Amino acid sequence: MLGENHSLAIEFPEYKNQIHQLKMADASFKSMTDRYHKLDHTIRGLENQGLPIDDFNFTQLKLERAQLKGKIFEILGQQNK
């Protein structure tokens, strides 16, 4: 769906506290979540405002967001073991 919010709090509500704790304790994790947030914000802006961008670059942004989401989820899963 166009313009849908994919923030980590919405994507992983059950990990909200853990995400916050990891962001405070791990600079690498914080950097990863900051990049994810920036990508999500950019993608939603492009979708909502119809800003010009070619399909390849737009797809690359979405792919990077999905890859970061997977890495973040993997880290969260490892923390629960």
mmCIF file of the N, C-alpha and C atoms, coordinates in Angstrom:
data_MODEL
# 
_entry.id   MODEL 
# 
loop_
_atom_site.group_PDB 
_atom_site.id 
_atom_site.type_symbol 
_atom_site.label_atom_id 
_atom_site.label_alt_id 
_atom_site.label_comp_id 
_atom_site.label_asym_id 
_atom_site.label_entity_id 
_atom_site.label_seq_id 
_atom_site.pdbx_PDB_ins_code 
_atom_site.Cartn_x 
_atom_site.Cartn_y 
_atom_site.Cartn_z 
_atom_site.occupancy 
_atom_site.B_iso_or_equiv 
_atom_site.pdbx_formal_charge 
_atom_site.auth_seq_id 
_atom_site.auth_comp_id 
_atom_site.auth_asym_id 
_atom_site.auth_atom_id 
_atom_site.pdbx_PDB_model_num 
ATOM 1   N N  . MET A 1 1  ? 0.833  -1.169  0.000   1.00 0.00 ? 1  MET A N  1 
ATOM 2   C CA . MET A 1 1  ? 0.000  0.000   0.000   1.00 0.00 ? 1  MET A CA 1 
ATOM 3   C C  . MET A 1 1  ? 0.888  1.245   0.000   1.00 0.00 ? 1  MET A C  1 
ATOM 4   N N  . LEU A 1 2  ? 0.568  2.212   -0.791  1.00 0.00 ? 2  LEU A N  1 
ATOM 5   C CA . LEU A 1 2  ? 1.373  3.417   -0.909  1.00 0.00 ? 2  LEU A CA 1 
ATOM 6   C C  . LEU A 1 2  ? 1.281  4.267   0.349   1.00 0.00 ? 2  LEU A C  1 
ATOM 7   N N  . GLY A 1 3  ? 2.433  4.771   0.781   1.00 0.00 ? 3  GLY A N  1 
ATOM 8   C CA . GLY A 1 3  ? 2.482  5.671   1.913   1.00 0.00 ? 3  GLY A CA 1 
ATOM 9   C C  . GLY A 1 3  ? 2.327  5.020   3.269   1.00 0.00 ? 3  GLY A C  1 
ATOM 10  N N  . GLU A 1 4  ? 2.327  3.700   3.300   1.00 0.00 ? 4  GLU A N  1 
ATOM 11  C CA . GLU A 1 4  ? 2.141  2.984   4.557   1.00 0.00 ? 4  GLU A CA 1 
ATOM 12  C C  . GLU A 1 4  ? 3.372  3.139   5.449   1.00 0.00 ? 4  GLU A C  1 
ATOM 13  N N  . ASN A 1 5  ? 3.128  3.373   6.734   1.00 0.00 ? 5  ASN A N  1 
ATOM 14  C CA . ASN A 1 5  ? 4.200  3.539   7.700   1.00 0.00 ? 5  ASN A CA 1 
ATOM 15  C C  . ASN A 1 5  ? 4.780  2.168   8.067   1.00 0.00 ? 5  ASN A C  1 
ATOM 16  N N  . HIS A 1 6  ? 6.070  2.005   7.865   1.00 0.00 ? 6  HIS A N  1 
ATOM 17  C CA . HIS A 1 6  ? 6.752  0.748   8.187   1.00 0.00 ? 6  HIS A CA 1 
ATOM 18  C C  . HIS A 1 6  ? 7.750  0.964   9.323   1.00 0.00 ? 6  HIS A C  1 
ATOM 19  N N  . SER A 1 7  ? 7.415  1.864   10.261  1.00 0.00 ? 7  SER A N  1 
ATOM 20  C CA . SER A 1 7  ? 8.333  2.119   11.370  1.00 0.00 ? 7  SER A CA 1 
ATOM 21  C C  . SER A 1 7  ? 8.542  0.822   12.158  1.00 0.00 ? 7  SER A C  1 
ATOM 22  N N  . LEU A 1 8  ? 9.669  0.747   12.827  1.00 0.00 ? 8  LEU A N  1 
ATOM 23  C CA . LEU A 1 8  ? 9.989  -0.463  13.588  1.00 0.00 ? 8  LEU A CA 1 
ATOM 24  C C  . LEU A 1 8  ? 8.986  -0.706  14.703  1.00 0.00 ? 8  LEU A C  1 
ATOM 25  N N  . ALA A 1 9  ? 8.445  0.353   15.296  1.00 0.00 ? 9  ALA A N  1 
ATOM 26  C CA . ALA A 1 9  ? 7.444  0.204   16.354  1.00 0.00 ? 9  ALA A CA 1 
ATOM 27  C C  . ALA A 1 9  ? 6.168  -0.445  15.819  1.00 0.00 ? 9  ALA A C  1 
ATOM 28  N N  . ILE A 1 10 ? 5.853  -0.193  14.566  1.00 0.00 ? 10 ILE A N  1 
ATOM 29  C CA . ILE A 1 10 ? 4.674  -0.804  13.942  1.00 0.00 ? 10 ILE A CA 1 
ATOM 30  C C  . ILE A 1 10 ? 5.003  -2.205  13.443  1.00 0.00 ? 10 ILE A C  1 
ATOM 31  N N  . GLU A 1 11 ? 6.168  -2.370  12.855  1.00 0.00 ? 11 GLU A N  1 
ATOM 32  C CA . GLU A 1 11 ? 6.569  -3.667  12.312  1.00 0.00 ? 11 GLU A CA 1 
ATOM 33  C C  . GLU A 1 11 ? 6.832  -4.698  13.410  1.00 0.00 ? 11 GLU A C  1 
ATOM 34  N N  . PHE A 1 12 ? 7.429  -4.246  14.518  1.00 0.00 ? 12 PHE A N  1 
ATOM 35  C CA . PHE A 1 12 ? 7.808  -5.156  15.605  1.00 0.00 ? 12 PHE A CA 1 
ATOM 36  C C  . PHE A 1 12 ? 7.328  -4.620  16.957  1.00 0.00 ? 12 PHE A C  1 
ATOM 37  N N  . PRO A 1 13 ? 6.024  -4.480  17.165  1.00 0.00 ? 13 PRO A N  1 
ATOM 38  C CA . PRO A 1 13 ? 5.543  -3.894  18.425  1.00 0.00 ? 13 PRO A CA 1 
ATOM 39  C C  . PRO A 1 13 ? 5.957  -4.697  19.663  1.00 0.00 ? 13 PRO A C  1 
ATOM 40  N N  . GLU A 1 14 ? 6.108  -5.989  19.508  1.00 0.00 ? 14 GLU A N  1 
ATOM 41  C CA . GLU A 1 14 ? 6.489  -6.850  20.636  1.00 0.00 ? 14 GLU A CA 1 
ATOM 42  C C  . GLU A 1 14 ? 7.945  -6.645  21.052  1.00 0.00 ? 14 GLU A C  1 
ATOM 43  N N  . TYR A 1 15 ? 8.728  -5.974  20.214  1.00 0.00 ? 15 TYR A N  1 
ATOM 44  C CA . TYR A 1 15 ? 10.142 -5.732  20.500  1.00 0.00 ? 15 TYR A CA 1 
ATOM 45  C C  . TYR A 1 15 ? 10.433 -4.257  20.804  1.00 0.00 ? 15 TYR A C  1 
ATOM 46  N N  . LYS A 1 16 ? 9.415  -3.473  21.035  1.00 0.00 ? 16 LYS A N  1 
ATOM 47  C CA . LYS A 1 16 ? 9.589  -2.033  21.209  1.00 0.00 ? 16 LYS A CA 1 
ATOM 48  C C  . LYS A 1 16 ? 10.613 -1.712  22.302  1.00 0.00 ? 16 LYS A C  1 
ATOM 49  N N  . ASN A 1 17 ? 10.492 -2.320  23.471  1.00 0.00 ? 17 ASN A N  1 
ATOM 50  C CA . ASN A 1 17 ? 11.429 -2.054  24.565  1.00 0.00 ? 17 ASN A CA 1 
ATOM 51  C C  . ASN A 1 17 ? 12.827 -2.550  24.233  1.00 0.00 ? 17 ASN A C  1 
ATOM 52  N N  . GLN A 1 18 ? 12.895 -3.712  23.622  1.00 0.00 ? 18 GLN A N  1 
ATOM 53  C CA . GLN A 1 18 ? 14.189 -4.287  23.258  1.00 0.00 ? 18 GLN A CA 1 
ATOM 54  C C  . GLN A 1 18 ? 14.903 -3.418  22.217  1.00 0.00 ? 18 GLN A C  1 
ATOM 55  N N  . ILE A 1 19 ? 14.156 -2.902  21.262  1.00 0.00 ? 19 ILE A N  1 
ATOM 56  C CA . ILE A 1 19 ? 14.734 -2.012  20.249  1.00 0.00 ? 19 ILE A CA 1 
ATOM 57  C C  . ILE A 1 19 ? 15.323 -0.784  20.936  1.00 0.00 ? 19 ILE A C  1 
ATOM 58  N N  . HIS A 1 20 ? 14.566 -0.204  21.848  1.00 0.00 ? 20 HIS A N  1 
ATOM 59  C CA . HIS A 1 20 ? 15.052 0.980   22.569  1.00 0.00 ? 20 HIS A CA 1 
ATOM 60  C C  . HIS A 1 20 ? 16.332 0.662   23.355  1.00 0.00 ? 20 HIS A C  1 
ATOM 61  N N  . GLN A 1 21 ? 16.338 -0.446  24.056  1.00 0.00 ? 21 GLN A N  1 
ATOM 62  C CA . GLN A 1 21 ? 17.506 -0.837  24.852  1.00 0.00 ? 21 GLN A CA 1 
ATOM 63  C C  . GLN A 1 21 ? 18.729 -1.065  23.962  1.00 0.00 ? 21 GLN A C  1 
ATOM 64  N N  . LEU A 1 22 ? 18.537 -1.752  22.856  1.00 0.00 ? 22 LEU A N  1 
ATOM 65  C CA . LEU A 1 22 ? 19.657 -2.010  21.945  1.00 0.00 ? 22 LEU A CA 1 
ATOM 66  C C  . LEU A 1 22 ? 20.186 -0.716  21.327  1.00 0.00 ? 22 LEU A C  1 
ATOM 67  N N  . LYS A 1 23 ? 19.288 0.201   20.991  1.00 0.00 ? 23 LYS A N  1 
ATOM 68  C CA . LYS A 1 23 ? 19.723 1.478   20.429  1.00 0.00 ? 23 LYS A CA 1 
ATOM 69  C C  . LYS A 1 23 ? 20.579 2.256   21.422  1.00 0.00 ? 23 LYS A C  1 
ATOM 70  N N  . MET A 1 24 ? 20.277 2.130   22.700  1.00 0.00 ? 24 MET A N  1 
ATOM 71  C CA . MET A 1 24 ? 21.034 2.831   23.737  1.00 0.00 ? 24 MET A CA 1 
ATOM 72  C C  . MET A 1 24 ? 22.384 2.156   23.998  1.00 0.00 ? 24 MET A C  1 
ATOM 73  N N  . ALA A 1 25 ? 22.446 0.841   23.835  1.00 0.00 ? 25 ALA A N  1 
ATOM 74  C CA . ALA A 1 25 ? 23.644 0.076   24.210  1.00 0.00 ? 25 ALA A CA 1 
ATOM 75  C C  . ALA A 1 25 ? 24.577 -0.239  23.045  1.00 0.00 ? 25 ALA A C  1 
ATOM 76  N N  . ASP A 1 26 ? 24.082 -0.208  21.829  1.00 0.00 ? 26 ASP A N  1 
ATOM 77  C CA . ASP A 1 26 ? 24.854 -0.683  20.675  1.00 0.00 ? 26 ASP A CA 1 
ATOM 78  C C  . ASP A 1 26 ? 24.818 0.361   19.555  1.00 0.00 ? 26 ASP A C  1 
ATOM 79  N N  . ALA A 1 27 ? 25.938 1.047   19.350  1.00 0.00 ? 27 ALA A N  1 
ATOM 80  C CA . ALA A 1 27 ? 26.008 2.105   18.336  1.00 0.00 ? 27 ALA A CA 1 
ATOM 81  C C  . ALA A 1 27 ? 25.746 1.585   16.926  1.00 0.00 ? 27 ALA A C  1 
ATOM 82  N N  . SER A 1 28 ? 26.185 0.372   16.643  1.00 0.00 ? 28 SER A N  1 
ATOM 83  C CA . SER A 1 28 ? 25.965 -0.222  15.327  1.00 0.00 ? 28 SER A CA 1 
ATOM 84  C C  . SER A 1 28 ? 24.473 -0.469  15.088  1.00 0.00 ? 28 SER A C  1 
ATOM 85  N N  . PHE A 1 29 ? 23.802 -0.990  16.101  1.00 0.00 ? 29 PHE A N  1 
ATOM 86  C CA . PHE A 1 29 ? 22.358 -1.236  15.994  1.00 0.00 ? 29 PHE A CA 1 
ATOM 87  C C  . PHE A 1 29 ? 21.622 0.095   15.828  1.00 0.00 ? 29 PHE A C  1 
ATOM 88  N N  . LYS A 1 30 ? 22.024 1.108   16.597  1.00 0.00 ? 30 LYS A N  1 
ATOM 89  C CA . LYS A 1 30 ? 21.390 2.421   16.485  1.00 0.00 ? 30 LYS A CA 1 
ATOM 90  C C  . LYS A 1 30 ? 21.572 2.985   15.082  1.00 0.00 ? 30 LYS A C  1 
ATOM 91  N N  . SER A 1 31 ? 22.763 2.857   14.530  1.00 0.00 ? 31 SER A N  1 
ATOM 92  C CA . SER A 1 31 ? 23.024 3.336   13.177  1.00 0.00 ? 31 SER A CA 1 
ATOM 93  C C  . SER A 1 31 ? 22.121 2.627   12.167  1.00 0.00 ? 31 SER A C  1 
ATOM 94  N N  . MET A 1 32 ? 21.962 1.326   12.357  1.00 0.00 ? 32 MET A N  1 
ATOM 95  C CA . MET A 1 32 ? 21.121 0.529   11.464  1.00 0.00 ? 32 MET A CA 1 
ATOM 96  C C  . MET A 1 32 ? 19.654 0.982   11.551  1.00 0.00 ? 32 MET A C  1 
ATOM 97  N N  . THR A 1 33 ? 19.167 1.197   12.771  1.00 0.00 ? 33 THR A N  1 
ATOM 98  C CA . THR A 1 33 ? 17.770 1.620   12.926  1.00 0.00 ? 33 THR A CA 1 
ATOM 99  C C  . THR A 1 33 ? 17.562 3.050   12.432  1.00 0.00 ? 33 THR A C  1 
ATOM 100 N N  . ASP A 1 34 ? 18.565 3.896   12.620  1.00 0.00 ? 34 ASP A N  1 
ATOM 101 C CA . ASP A 1 34 ? 18.469 5.268   12.093  1.00 0.00 ? 34 ASP A CA 1 
ATOM 102 C C  . ASP A 1 34 ? 18.382 5.253   10.574  1.00 0.00 ? 34 ASP A C  1 
ATOM 103 N N  . ARG A 1 35 ? 19.198 4.422   9.924   1.00 0.00 ? 35 ARG A N  1 
ATOM 104 C CA . ARG A 1 35 ? 19.160 4.316   8.462   1.00 0.00 ? 35 ARG A CA 1 
ATOM 105 C C  . ARG A 1 35 ? 17.807 3.771   8.007   1.00 0.00 ? 35 ARG A C  1 
ATOM 106 N N  . TYR A 1 36 ? 17.286 2.775   8.722   1.00 0.00 ? 36 TYR A N  1 
ATOM 107 C CA . TYR A 1 36 ? 15.978 2.201   8.396   1.00 0.00 ? 36 TYR A CA 1 
ATOM 108 C C  . TYR A 1 36 ? 14.905 3.293   8.470   1.00 0.00 ? 36 TYR A C  1 
ATOM 109 N N  . HIS A 1 37 ? 14.935 4.067   9.557   1.00 0.00 ? 37 HIS A N  1 
ATOM 110 C CA . HIS A 1 37 ? 13.940 5.129   9.744   1.00 0.00 ? 37 HIS A CA 1 
ATOM 111 C C  . HIS A 1 37 ? 14.038 6.154   8.607   1.00 0.00 ? 37 HIS A C  1 
ATOM 112 N N  . LYS A 1 38 ? 15.256 6.534   8.255   1.00 0.00 ? 38 LYS A N  1 
ATOM 113 C CA . LYS A 1 38 ? 15.447 7.517   7.190   1.00 0.00 ? 38 LYS A CA 1 
ATOM 114 C C  . LYS A 1 38 ? 14.928 6.979   5.850   1.00 0.00 ? 38 LYS A C  1 
ATOM 115 N N  . LEU A 1 39 ? 15.231 5.729   5.559   1.00 0.00 ? 39 LEU A N  1 
ATOM 116 C CA . LEU A 1 39 ? 14.729 5.118   4.318   1.00 0.00 ? 39 LEU A CA 1 
ATOM 117 C C  . LEU A 1 39 ? 13.208 5.069   4.303   1.00 0.00 ? 39 LEU A C  1 
ATOM 118 N N  . ASP A 1 40 ? 12.605 4.649   5.412   1.00 0.00 ? 40 ASP A N  1 
ATOM 119 C CA . ASP A 1 40 ? 11.154 4.556   5.483   1.00 0.00 ? 40 ASP A CA 1 
ATOM 120 C C  . ASP A 1 40 ? 10.524 5.930   5.269   1.00 0.00 ? 40 ASP A C  1 
ATOM 121 N N  . HIS A 1 41 ? 11.088 6.935   5.902   1.00 0.00 ? 41 HIS A N  1 
ATOM 122 C CA . HIS A 1 41 ? 10.577 8.296   5.758   1.00 0.00 ? 41 HIS A CA 1 
ATOM 123 C C  . HIS A 1 41 ? 10.692 8.762   4.296   1.00 0.00 ? 41 HIS A C  1 
ATOM 124 N N  . THR A 1 42 ? 11.815 8.504   3.674   1.00 0.00 ? 42 THR A N  1 
ATOM 125 C CA . THR A 1 42 ? 12.038 8.889   2.277   1.00 0.00 ? 42 THR A CA 1 
ATOM 126 C C  . THR A 1 42 ? 11.059 8.174   1.353   1.00 0.00 ? 42 THR A C  1 
ATOM 127 N N  . ILE A 1 43 ? 10.907 6.882   1.536   1.00 0.00 ? 43 ILE A N  1 
ATOM 128 C CA . ILE A 1 43 ? 10.007 6.093   0.680   1.00 0.00 ? 43 ILE A CA 1 
ATOM 129 C C  . ILE A 1 43 ? 8.572  6.579   0.815   1.00 0.00 ? 43 ILE A C  1 
ATOM 130 N N  . ARG A 1 44 ? 8.119  6.788   2.055   1.00 0.00 ? 44 ARG A N  1 
ATOM 131 C CA . ARG A 1 44 ? 6.743  7.273   2.259   1.00 0.00 ? 44 ARG A CA 1 
ATOM 132 C C  . ARG A 1 44 ? 6.552  8.650   1.631   1.00 0.00 ? 44 ARG A C  1 
ATOM 133 N N  . GLY A 1 45 ? 7.564  9.514   1.751   1.00 0.00 ? 45 GLY A N  1 
ATOM 134 C CA . GLY A 1 45 ? 7.464  10.834  1.140   1.00 0.00 ? 45 GLY A CA 1 
ATOM 135 C C  . GLY A 1 45 ? 7.339  10.751  -0.368  1.00 0.00 ? 45 GLY A C  1 
ATOM 136 N N  . LEU A 1 46 ? 8.138  9.887   -0.968  1.00 0.00 ? 46 LEU A N  1 
ATOM 137 C CA . LEU A 1 46 ? 8.068  9.707   -2.418  1.00 0.00 ? 46 LEU A CA 1 
ATOM 138 C C  . LEU A 1 46 ? 6.710  9.160   -2.830  1.00 0.00 ? 46 LEU A C  1 
ATOM 139 N N  . GLU A 1 47 ? 6.179  8.211   -2.075  1.00 0.00 ? 47 GLU A N  1 
ATOM 140 C CA . GLU A 1 47 ? 4.883  7.615   -2.405  1.00 0.00 ? 47 GLU A CA 1 
ATOM 141 C C  . GLU A 1 47 ? 3.742  8.620   -2.220  1.00 0.00 ? 47 GLU A C  1 
ATOM 142 N N  . ASN A 1 48 ? 3.777  9.358   -1.132  1.00 0.00 ? 48 ASN A N  1 
ATOM 143 C CA . ASN A 1 48 ? 2.679  10.278  -0.825  1.00 0.00 ? 48 ASN A CA 1 
ATOM 144 C C  . ASN A 1 48 ? 2.679  11.523  -1.685  1.00 0.00 ? 48 ASN A C  1 
ATOM 145 N N  . GLN A 1 49 ? 3.850  11.999  -2.056  1.00 0.00 ? 49 GLN A N  1 
ATOM 146 C CA . GLN A 1 49 ? 3.937  13.246  -2.798  1.00 0.00 ? 49 GLN A CA 1 
ATOM 147 C C  . GLN A 1 49 ? 4.172  13.042  -4.281  1.00 0.00 ? 49 GLN A C  1 
ATOM 148 N N  . GLY A 1 50 ? 4.368  11.803  -4.686  1.00 0.00 ? 50 GLY A N  1 
ATOM 149 C CA . GLY A 1 50 ? 4.585  11.523  -6.101  1.00 0.00 ? 50 GLY A CA 1 
ATOM 150 C C  . GLY A 1 50 ? 5.822  12.210  -6.647  1.00 0.00 ? 50 GLY A C  1 
ATOM 151 N N  . LEU A 1 51 ? 6.855  12.321  -5.816  1.00 0.00 ? 51 LEU A N  1 
ATOM 152 C CA . LEU A 1 51 ? 8.076  12.975  -6.268  1.00 0.00 ? 51 LEU A CA 1 
ATOM 153 C C  . LEU A 1 51 ? 8.758  12.148  -7.348  1.00 0.00 ? 51 LEU A C  1 
ATOM 154 N N  . PRO A 1 52 ? 9.411  12.818  -8.283  1.00 0.00 ? 52 PRO A N  1 
ATOM 155 C CA . PRO A 1 52 ? 10.026 12.073  -9.386  1.00 0.00 ? 52 PRO A CA 1 
ATOM 156 C C  . PRO A 1 52 ? 11.244 11.264  -8.938  1.00 0.00 ? 52 PRO A C  1 
ATOM 157 N N  . ILE A 1 53 ? 11.208 10.015  -9.255  1.00 0.00 ? 53 ILE A N  1 
ATOM 158 C CA . ILE A 1 53 ? 12.338 9.100   -9.047  1.00 0.00 ? 53 ILE A CA 1 
ATOM 159 C C  . ILE A 1 53 ? 12.115 7.941   -10.011 1.00 0.00 ? 53 ILE A C  1 
ATOM 160 N N  . ASP A 1 54 ? 13.177 7.445   -10.578 1.00 0.00 ? 54 ASP A N  1 
ATOM 161 C CA . ASP A 1 54 ? 13.005 6.342   -11.520 1.00 0.00 ? 54 ASP A CA 1 
ATOM 162 C C  . ASP A 1 54 ? 12.737 5.042   -10.758 1.00 0.00 ? 54 ASP A C  1 
ATOM 163 N N  . ASP A 1 55 ? 12.125 4.093   -11.435 1.00 0.00 ? 55 ASP A N  1 
ATOM 164 C CA . ASP A 1 55 ? 11.729 2.831   -10.808 1.00 0.00 ? 55 ASP A CA 1 
ATOM 165 C C  . ASP A 1 55 ? 12.910 2.083   -10.216 1.00 0.00 ? 55 ASP A C  1 
ATOM 166 N N  . PHE A 1 56 ? 14.050 2.092   -10.887 1.00 0.00 ? 56 PHE A N  1 
ATOM 167 C CA . PHE A 1 56 ? 15.211 1.357   -10.394 1.00 0.00 ? 56 PHE A CA 1 
ATOM 168 C C  . PHE A 1 56 ? 15.651 1.905   -9.040  1.00 0.00 ? 56 PHE A C  1 
ATOM 169 N N  . ASN A 1 57 ? 15.809 3.230   -8.941  1.00 0.00 ? 57 ASN A N  1 
ATOM 170 C CA . ASN A 1 57 ? 16.258 3.824   -7.684  1.00 0.00 ? 57 ASN A CA 1 
ATOM 171 C C  . ASN A 1 57 ? 15.236 3.640   -6.570  1.00 0.00 ? 57 ASN A C  1 
ATOM 172 N N  . PHE A 1 58 ? 13.972 3.755   -6.900  1.00 0.00 ? 58 PHE A N  1 
ATOM 173 C CA . PHE A 1 58 ? 12.913 3.556   -5.905  1.00 0.00 ? 58 PHE A CA 1 
ATOM 174 C C  . PHE A 1 58 ? 12.938 2.109   -5.401  1.00 0.00 ? 58 PHE A C  1 
ATOM 175 N N  . THR A 1 59 ? 13.098 1.174   -6.304  1.00 0.00 ? 59 THR A N  1 
ATOM 176 C CA . THR A 1 59 ? 13.179 -0.240  -5.932  1.00 0.00 ? 59 THR A CA 1 
ATOM 177 C C  . THR A 1 59 ? 14.396 -0.496  -5.057  1.00 0.00 ? 59 THR A C  1 
ATOM 178 N N  . GLN A 1 60 ? 15.505 0.164   -5.360  1.00 0.00 ? 60 GLN A N  1 
ATOM 179 C CA . GLN A 1 60 ? 16.720 0.011   -4.552  1.00 0.00 ? 60 GLN A CA 1 
ATOM 180 C C  . GLN A 1 60 ? 16.497 0.505   -3.115  1.00 0.00 ? 60 GLN A C  1 
ATOM 181 N N  . LEU A 1 61 ? 15.808 1.618   -2.970  1.00 0.00 ? 61 LEU A N  1 
ATOM 182 C CA . LEU A 1 61 ? 15.497 2.133   -1.634  1.00 0.00 ? 61 LEU A CA 1 
ATOM 183 C C  . LEU A 1 61 ? 14.658 1.126   -0.851  1.00 0.00 ? 61 LEU A C  1 
ATOM 184 N N  . LYS A 1 62 ? 13.641 0.595   -1.514  1.00 0.00 ? 62 LYS A N  1 
ATOM 185 C CA . LYS A 1 62 ? 12.761 -0.375  -0.844  1.00 0.00 ? 62 LYS A CA 1 
ATOM 186 C C  . LYS A 1 62 ? 13.508 -1.671  -0.517  1.00 0.00 ? 62 LYS A C  1 
ATOM 187 N N  . LEU A 1 63 ? 14.401 -2.085  -1.388  1.00 0.00 ? 63 LEU A N  1 
ATOM 188 C CA . LEU A 1 63 ? 15.192 -3.285  -1.147  1.00 0.00 ? 63 LEU A CA 1 
ATOM 189 C C  . LEU A 1 63 ? 16.122 -3.085  0.052   1.00 0.00 ? 63 LEU A C  1 
ATOM 190 N N  . GLU A 1 64 ? 16.771 -1.934  0.115   1.00 0.00 ? 64 GLU A N  1 
ATOM 191 C CA . GLU A 1 64 ? 17.653 -1.663  1.250   1.00 0.00 ? 64 GLU A CA 1 
ATOM 192 C C  . GLU A 1 64 ? 16.862 -1.650  2.561   1.00 0.00 ? 64 GLU A C  1 
ATOM 193 N N  . ARG A 1 65 ? 15.666 -1.046  2.530   1.00 0.00 ? 65 ARG A N  1 
ATOM 194 C CA . ARG A 1 65 ? 14.821 -1.030  3.737   1.00 0.00 ? 65 ARG A CA 1 
ATOM 195 C C  . ARG A 1 65 ? 14.457 -2.447  4.158   1.00 0.00 ? 65 ARG A C  1 
ATOM 196 N N  . ALA A 1 66 ? 14.091 -3.279  3.202   1.00 0.00 ? 66 ALA A N  1 
ATOM 197 C CA . ALA A 1 66 ? 13.725 -4.665  3.512   1.00 0.00 ? 66 ALA A CA 1 
ATOM 198 C C  . ALA A 1 66 ? 14.914 -5.441  4.067   1.00 0.00 ? 66 ALA A C  1 
ATOM 199 N N  . GLN A 1 67 ? 16.092 -5.224  3.501   1.00 0.00 ? 67 GLN A N  1 
ATOM 200 C CA . GLN A 1 67 ? 17.292 -5.916  4.000   1.00 0.00 ? 67 GLN A CA 1 
ATOM 201 C C  . GLN A 1 67 ? 17.622 -5.476  5.422   1.00 0.00 ? 67 GLN A C  1 
ATOM 202 N N  . LEU A 1 68 ? 17.521 -4.190  5.693   1.00 0.00 ? 68 LEU A N  1 
ATOM 203 C CA . LEU A 1 68 ? 17.765 -3.696  7.048   1.00 0.00 ? 68 LEU A CA 1 
ATOM 204 C C  . LEU A 1 68 ? 16.744 -4.264  8.033   1.00 0.00 ? 68 LEU A C  1 
ATOM 205 N N  . LYS A 1 69 ? 15.505 -4.322  7.604   1.00 0.00 ? 69 LYS A N  1 
ATOM 206 C CA . LYS A 1 69 ? 14.450 -4.887  8.459   1.00 0.00 ? 69 LYS A CA 1 
ATOM 207 C C  . LYS A 1 69 ? 14.778 -6.334  8.808   1.00 0.00 ? 69 LYS A C  1 
ATOM 208 N N  . GLY A 1 70 ? 15.255 -7.091  7.837   1.00 0.00 ? 70 GLY A N  1 
ATOM 209 C CA . GLY A 1 70 ? 15.635 -8.483  8.080   1.00 0.00 ? 70 GLY A CA 1 
ATOM 210 C C  . GLY A 1 70 ? 16.793 -8.595  9.057   1.00 0.00 ? 70 GLY A C  1 
ATOM 211 N N  . LYS A 1 71 ? 17.798 -7.739  8.904   1.00 0.00 ? 71 LYS A N  1 
ATOM 212 C CA . LYS A 1 71 ? 18.949 -7.754  9.814   1.00 0.00 ? 71 LYS A CA 1 
ATOM 213 C C  . LYS A 1 71 ? 18.530 -7.368  11.226  1.00 0.00 ? 71 LYS A C  1 
ATOM 214 N N  . ILE A 1 72 ? 17.687 -6.355  11.333  1.00 0.00 ? 72 ILE A N  1 
ATOM 215 C CA . ILE A 1 72 ? 17.206 -5.916  12.641  1.00 0.00 ? 72 ILE A CA 1 
ATOM 216 C C  . ILE A 1 72 ? 16.421 -7.037  13.309  1.00 0.00 ? 72 ILE A C  1 
ATOM 217 N N  . PHE A 1 73 ? 15.543 -7.688  12.551  1.00 0.00 ? 73 PHE A N  1 
ATOM 218 C CA . PHE A 1 73 ? 14.754 -8.788  13.094  1.00 0.00 ? 73 PHE A CA 1 
ATOM 219 C C  . PHE A 1 73 ? 15.662 -9.935  13.549  1.00 0.00 ? 73 PHE A C  1 
ATOM 220 N N  . GLU A 1 74 ? 16.699 -10.211 12.772  1.00 0.00 ? 74 GLU A N  1 
ATOM 221 C CA . GLU A 1 74 ? 17.644 -11.273 13.126  1.00 0.00 ? 74 GLU A CA 1 
ATOM 222 C C  . GLU A 1 74 ? 18.336 -10.954 14.461  1.00 0.00 ? 74 GLU A C  1 
ATOM 223 N N  . ILE A 1 75 ? 18.759 -9.720  14.616  1.00 0.00 ? 75 ILE A N  1 
ATOM 224 C CA . ILE A 1 75 ? 19.417 -9.309  15.866  1.00 0.00 ? 75 ILE A CA 1 
ATOM 225 C C  . ILE A 1 75 ? 18.442 -9.431  17.033  1.00 0.00 ? 75 ILE A C  1 
ATOM 226 N N  . LEU A 1 76 ? 17.210 -8.988  16.831  1.00 0.00 ? 76 LEU A N  1 
ATOM 227 C CA . LEU A 1 76 ? 16.217 -9.093  17.903  1.00 0.00 ? 76 LEU A CA 1 
ATOM 228 C C  . LEU A 1 76 ? 15.957 -10.540 18.284  1.00 0.00 ? 76 LEU A C  1 
ATOM 229 N N  . GLY A 1 77 ? 15.917 -11.412 17.295  1.00 0.00 ? 77 GLY A N  1 
ATOM 230 C CA . GLY A 1 77 ? 15.715 -12.836 17.567  1.00 0.00 ? 77 GLY A CA 1 
ATOM 231 C C  . GLY A 1 77 ? 16.869 -13.450 18.329  1.00 0.00 ? 77 GLY A C  1 
ATOM 232 N N  . GLN A 1 78 ? 18.081 -13.015 18.029  1.00 0.00 ? 78 GLN A N  1 
ATOM 233 C CA . GLN A 1 78 ? 19.266 -13.535 18.737  1.00 0.00 ? 78 GLN A CA 1 
ATOM 234 C C  . GLN A 1 78 ? 19.266 -13.092 20.185  1.00 0.00 ? 78 GLN A C  1 
ATOM 235 N N  . GLN A 1 79 ? 18.729 -11.931 20.462  1.00 0.00 ? 79 GLN A N  1 
ATOM 236 C CA . GLN A 1 79 ? 18.689 -11.407 21.826  1.00 0.00 ? 79 GLN A CA 1 
ATOM 237 C C  . GLN A 1 79 ? 17.723 -12.199 22.701  1.00 0.00 ? 79 GLN A C  1 
ATOM 238 N N  . ASN A 1 80 ? 16.762 -12.863 22.081  1.00 0.00 ? 80 ASN A N  1 
ATOM 239 C CA . ASN A 1 80 ? 15.751 -13.612 22.829  1.00 0.00 ? 80 ASN A CA 1 
ATOM 240 C C  . ASN A 1 80 ? 16.164 -15.044 23.113  1.00 0.00 ? 80 ASN A C  1 
ATOM 241 N N  . LYS A 1 81 ? 17.326 -15.447 22.663  1.00 0.00 ? 81 LYS A N  1 
ATOM 242 C CA . LYS A 1 81 ? 17.768 -16.839 22.866  1.00 0.00 ? 81 LYS A CA 1 
ATOM 243 C C  . LYS A 1 81 ? 18.411 -16.988 24.209  1.00 0.00 ? 81 LYS A C  1 
# 
